[in-house]
Amino acid sequence: MKSDVYFVRISSADKEERALALKKLLAEINHFTVYKKEEIIPVKLTIGDSPCVYNLHPQMVKLVVSEVKKHQARPFL
């Protein structure tokens, strides 16, 4: 089974810049519309050293979770 992978190049570790890039990505792909009402949607996280720019800041997770909830699905971390 193939999965789509989306990539956004960000030149900074600034949380606000990363949040803005994620918002743009979520608006562009509009991927969460395929989920059914009350469907449980897993949100995969990488947890590690907090200074590492590759780990998701809780603000980023909140953006994804709120987008899933907008479509009446149930996020699972």
Backbone as JSON, one array per atom type, in Angstrom:
{
  "sequence": "MKSDVYFVRISSADKEERALALKKLLAEINHFTVYKKEEIIPVKLTIGDSPCVYNLHPQMVKLVVSEVKKHQARPFL",
  "N": [[0.83, -1.17, 0.0], [0.67, 2.13, -0.94], [1.65, 5.28, 0.39], [0.93, 8.74, 0.58], [3.35, 11.27, 0.82], [4.13, 14.34, 2.17], [6.07, 17.26, 1.87], [7.56, 20.08, 3.28], [9.81, 22.58, 2.88], [11.6, 24.25, 5.31], [13.34, 27.0, 6.43], [14.06, 27.67, 8.96], [14.17, 27.14, 12.54], [12.24, 28.33, 13.93], [9.29, 28.41, 15.78], [6.88, 29.7, 15.08], [7.18, 30.17, 12.33], [7.3, 27.55, 11.42], [4.76, 26.66, 12.2], [3.13, 28.25, 10.58], [3.88, 27.28, 8.05], [2.94, 24.65, 8.27], [0.17, 25.13, 8.54], [-0.37, 26.19, 5.99], [0.23, 23.93, 4.45], [-1.71, 22.08, 5.38], [-4.04, 23.38, 4.54], [-3.68, 23.31, 1.8], [-3.56, 20.55, 1.03], [-5.91, 19.46, 2.04], [-6.65, 17.0, 3.13], [-8.04, 15.71, 5.15], [-10.71, 15.41, 4.65], [-11.51, 12.95, 3.77], [-12.05, 11.27, 5.82], [-14.39, 9.56, 7.87], [-17.26, 10.53, 9.85], [-16.73, 10.39, 13.3], [-14.73, 8.52, 12.96], [-11.73, 6.96, 14.02], [-8.65, 8.47, 13.99], [-5.3, 7.96, 13.6], [-2.52, 9.84, 14.8], [0.68, 10.15, 14.1], [3.58, 10.52, 16.05], [6.88, 11.79, 16.64], [8.99, 11.51, 19.23], [11.5, 13.08, 21.03], [14.64, 14.64, 21.58], [14.04, 17.89, 22.68], [15.26, 20.26, 21.51], [15.67, 19.49, 18.9], [14.87, 20.09, 15.56], [13.34, 18.38, 14.07], [11.47, 17.09, 15.56], [8.06, 17.16, 16.55], [6.61, 20.03, 17.77], [4.35, 20.66, 20.47], [2.48, 22.6, 19.65], [2.3, 22.21, 16.91], [1.2, 19.68, 16.76], [-1.26, 20.23, 17.87], [-2.41, 21.79, 15.84], [-2.79, 19.88, 13.8], [-4.47, 18.03, 15.1], [-6.71, 19.65, 15.64], [-7.55, 20.12, 13.04], [-8.33, 17.55, 12.23], [-10.44, 17.16, 14.01], [-12.19, 19.12, 13.09], [-13.39, 17.92, 10.98], [-15.01, 16.15, 12.18], [-13.91, 13.76, 12.96], [-12.07, 11.47, 15.1], [-9.18, 12.11, 16.67], [-6.25, 10.2, 17.48], [-3.5, 9.92, 19.47]],
  "CA": [[0.0, 0.0, 0.0], [1.45, 3.36, -1.03], [1.18, 6.43, 1.15], [1.4, 10.04, 0.12], [4.22, 11.97, 1.75], [4.2, 15.76, 1.83], [7.29, 17.86, 2.41], [7.67, 21.53, 3.22], [11.15, 23.01, 3.29], [11.56, 25.4, 6.22], [14.73, 27.4, 6.65], [14.26, 28.12, 10.33], [13.59, 26.33, 13.6], [11.27, 29.19, 14.59], [8.01, 27.71, 15.92], [5.83, 30.39, 14.35], [7.39, 29.92, 10.91], [6.93, 26.15, 11.18], [3.3, 26.57, 12.32], [2.58, 28.85, 9.37], [4.1, 26.33, 6.95], [2.02, 23.52, 8.47], [-1.18, 25.61, 8.21], [-0.45, 26.26, 4.53], [0.2, 22.57, 3.94], [-3.01, 21.5, 5.69], [-5.03, 24.03, 3.68], [-3.43, 22.91, 0.41], [-3.84, 19.15, 0.74], [-7.3, 19.19, 2.39], [-6.65, 15.54, 3.17], [-8.86, 15.17, 6.22], [-12.1, 15.27, 4.23], [-11.81, 11.56, 3.42], [-12.39, 10.52, 7.02], [-15.81, 9.52, 8.23], [-17.63, 11.06, 11.16], [-16.4, 9.53, 14.44], [-13.64, 7.59, 12.65], [-10.53, 7.19, 14.81], [-7.54, 8.8, 13.09], [-4.02, 8.01, 14.32], [-1.58, 10.91, 14.51], [1.99, 9.61, 14.48], [4.48, 11.51, 16.61], [8.25, 11.42, 16.95], [9.33, 12.17, 20.48], [12.93, 13.0, 21.25], [15.23, 15.85, 22.16], [13.24, 19.06, 22.38], [15.87, 21.23, 20.59], [15.74, 18.95, 17.54], [13.82, 20.69, 14.72], [12.56, 17.34, 13.4], [10.42, 16.64, 16.45], [6.91, 18.04, 16.5], [6.28, 20.83, 18.93], [2.93, 20.47, 20.77], [1.69, 23.54, 18.85], [2.09, 21.58, 15.6], [0.26, 18.57, 16.98], [-2.56, 20.85, 18.09], [-2.94, 22.18, 14.53], [-3.25, 18.67, 13.1], [-5.61, 17.49, 15.85], [-7.88, 20.51, 15.42], [-8.01, 19.9, 11.65], [-9.04, 16.27, 12.24], [-11.7, 17.37, 14.72], [-13.06, 19.93, 12.23], [-14.12, 16.99, 10.09], [-15.78, 15.29, 13.08], [-13.23, 12.5, 13.22], [-11.51, 11.41, 16.44], [-7.73, 11.88, 16.63], [-5.63, 9.31, 18.47], [-2.05, 10.15, 19.46]],
  "C": [[0.89, 1.25, 0.0], [0.8, 4.44, -0.19], [1.72, 7.7, 0.51], [2.26, 10.66, 1.21], [4.34, 13.4, 1.27], [5.39, 16.36, 2.55], [7.24, 19.36, 2.23], [9.05, 21.91, 3.73], [11.01, 24.29, 4.13], [13.0, 25.73, 6.57], [15.03, 27.79, 8.08], [13.65, 27.14, 11.32], [12.54, 27.12, 14.38], [9.89, 28.54, 14.6], [6.9, 28.37, 15.11], [5.94, 30.17, 12.84], [6.97, 28.48, 10.55], [5.42, 25.97, 11.26], [2.63, 27.14, 11.08], [2.72, 27.91, 8.18], [3.15, 25.14, 7.06], [0.58, 23.93, 8.13], [-1.38, 25.68, 6.7], [-0.56, 24.87, 3.92], [-1.16, 21.93, 4.17], [-4.11, 22.09, 4.8], [-4.9, 23.54, 2.24], [-3.87, 21.47, 0.14], [-5.28, 18.77, 1.07], [-7.56, 17.69, 2.5], [-7.65, 14.95, 4.16], [-10.33, 15.0, 5.83], [-12.47, 13.83, 3.91], [-12.21, 10.73, 4.63], [-13.87, 10.64, 7.34], [-16.03, 10.12, 9.61], [-17.37, 9.99, 12.22], [-15.32, 8.49, 14.14], [-12.41, 7.95, 13.49], [-9.34, 7.35, 13.86], [-6.24, 8.85, 13.91], [-3.16, 9.19, 13.85], [-0.22, 10.43, 15.03], [2.92, 10.73, 14.93], [5.88, 10.93, 16.75], [8.62, 12.21, 18.19], [10.82, 11.99, 20.71], [13.43, 14.26, 21.9], [14.44, 17.07, 21.73], [13.93, 20.08, 21.47], [15.93, 20.74, 19.13], [14.58, 19.49, 16.71], [12.95, 19.64, 14.05], [11.47, 16.77, 14.28], [9.28, 17.65, 16.43], [6.69, 18.74, 17.83], [4.77, 20.63, 19.21], [2.0, 21.41, 19.99], [1.36, 22.95, 17.49], [1.06, 20.45, 15.71], [-1.15, 19.13, 17.15], [-3.2, 21.27, 16.77], [-3.51, 20.98, 13.79], [-4.49, 18.11, 13.78], [-6.86, 18.33, 15.61], [-8.43, 20.35, 14.0], [-8.78, 18.59, 11.55], [-10.41, 16.44, 12.89], [-12.69, 18.2, 13.92], [-13.94, 19.06, 11.34], [-14.83, 15.9, 10.88], [-15.2, 13.89, 13.23], [-12.6, 12.59, 14.61], [-10.02, 11.11, 16.38], [-7.26, 10.99, 17.77], [-4.14, 9.51, 18.37], [-1.32, 8.91, 19.88]]
}
